[in-house]
Amino acid sequence: KKKEKTMPSQKKSPKKRGSKKGGKHVSRSSKAGLTFPVGRVGSSLKKGRFARRVSAPAAVFLTAVMEYCTSELLTLSARCALKTSKSEDVEDKQQNIKPRHICLAVRQDEDLSQP
């Protein structure tokens, strides 16, 4: 059996960085691992004229903070909704979060109830 020899000039070239012609677009939200839209938050930051210039990481950071606050509030509200439900089989029943549950959750939390 003969072994094929490769010439030094035939080696694979390293992958070039940058955008490919046929590559898929990856959103900034998916790059940051977020659910909320980073592009929309960034454009509203620019539109709001809060500063002359707005950096790209500022939009990512603000989106992450908004997503974290929303998830915390929803978690607290879901707990409050489960406490106030009248049925005994709470685990099997799907529960709706009403504005009253959000209000109670904010009032009961130490950090959120501070002025």
C-alpha positions, 0 to 999 in steps of 0.5 A: 500500500502506498501512502499519499504524500501531500505537498506543503502548498496543498495544506488546508488554508485557515478559515477566514474571519468575517462574514460569509456570503451564504451564512445565516444572520445571528441576532444580537439577542441570541449572541447574548443569550437573551429573549428580549430584542436587543436591536429594538431596545438599542434603537429606542435608546437612540430614538429617545435622545438620552445621550448623543451617542449610544454604544452597542453594549449599552443596548445589550446590558439594558436588555439583560437588566429588563429581562432579569427584572421581568423574570423576577417579577413573573416568578413572584407573581406566580407564587402569589397566584398559587397562594391565592388560588382557592382550589386544592389541586393547584399543581395540576391546574394552570394558573393565570397571573392577574394584575392583582397578583403582580401588585401583591407580589411587589408589595410583599417583596422587600426590594421592590416595595422600597420607595 
